[in-house]
Amino acid sequence: MRQLGISIYPDQSNFERDQEYLKLAHQYGYSRVFTSLLQLKGEGGQDILSQFKRTVEYADQLGLKTVVDVNPELFTELGLKYTDLHVLHDLGVWGMRLDEGFTGMEEAQMTHNPFGLKIELNMSHGTNYLDSIMSYSPELDNLIGCHNFYPQEYTGLSDAIFMDYSKKYRQYALHTAAFVSSHDATFGPWPVNEGLPTMESDRSRSMASQVTHLKLTGMIDDVIIGNAYASQEELAAVAAAFNSDYPTLHVDLAENASDLEKEIILTPAHLYRGDASEYLLRDTLPRVVYSDRSVPAHTNNFTLGRGDIVVVNDGYPRYKGELQIVLKEMPNDGRRNVVGQLKQDDLALLDFLVPWSTFNLAK
């Protein structure tokens, strides 16, 4: 089952603020919580752990499952052994994310824990790490993956590396997750506040666009907001994008777009015609639905550019009413009305739409 998640950092906040955030996320259907135990080193660690336990218990009461970030060095601090994970079970968490791994044998052994704790791997490691774990016959029901997030600007994964590292998890049919970044949040686990996305290209995108990006890759099941606290508006936008039947790209409508043209654009769902053109993404259904309606030509003789939304006008009688999105710059002979343009955040997502796929357009 696909899940939406938030992140909380009890050592950076207080229980009351976390409580309110958890309640708000729960209202919008969020069911996962990410938090980090990597800050437990040194004095005060046990006090921080008690704060974590209280927050985890409250999340559990709401039905939100918590995964904690740990590394091998922290095993000694917590008294953990890869053959005995009762400390995490007592903490009440759903799973443990290994920010850094062992040799493969230990990870596989941990998946056989009697508590059913999920062992979440760092998908951003790449290499043959996952193959090594799989060679030791892990309990697959308890093995999942999650990418890193990247606090420092310009250090997030490239889109190509993200796809490359994620494919192996898909090949093994493992449940996956990645992070998106709030623009209203002010903190994460470390004293850097430049966003917490998995992919660098998502850092400045709207949250809805980030979620749609992850969905369109086909590589990710769960989406987690990496920093705290996302605003109520952001929580709602992420939930809407995550739960939409089809990916939604957002448009800026032209001022002179007619009511009919707006209806053609904003009515779901658009089907990308299969015999695809290099220049145009075509949805031919509107020309059937609106065959009895006139689409007068606009005065727009400028060159058509990538991301322009056009509706074929009366100058092309057979194709009148057809919705098209420009993929590659082309001349404008006046038979297509420019009625909008994809928002900049979503323009690159055109590359992920494939022939016969369905999508929505929204303001």
HUKA-V339582 format. One line per field, one symbol per residue. phi: phi as a letter, one per 20 degrees, with the letter a starting at -180 (. if undefined). psi: psi as a letter, one per 20 degrees, with the letter a starting at -180 (. if undefined). Layout:
# HUKA-V339582
phi->???
psi->???
This chain:
# HUKA-V339582
phi->.fcdcccccgfdcbffffgffffffgfenfcccdbddfeefnfngffffffgffffffgffeneedddecbgffgffemecfebdffffffneeaceefcddeofffffffeffemffddeefefmldgfgffffelffffddccbffdcfegmdfffgffgfffegffffelefcbbddcfeefcbcfcfcccnceeeffegdfffffgffgffffmdceddcffdcdfffffgfffffffeffcgdddcefffefffffffffeefdedfgfefefdceddefgfefdfedecffeebdffedgnfeccfdffdgfdgnfecdfebgbfdeneceedrbffggdgffgfefcgmedbddbf
psi->pqqqqrqqnhiibrggghggggggghhjjqjqpprpjijiqaqighgghhggggggggghhijppppqprrhhigghikqqiiokhghghhjqhrppnhqacigggggghijqiijppopqoijhbbkgghgghijmrohhjprqprrrohpqjirqqhggggghhhhhhhjkqprqrqrpqiiqirbiqlpmkrlrgphiigiqqhghgghggghhjipgqppphrqpqrhhgggggggghiqhqqpqqqoqqhjprhghhgggiprqppophnqqhhpppoighhghkhjqqnqqrnnjrqprpippqppaiimghjpippqpphppqqojijppojaqpqhhigiihhipqpjqqrqpq.
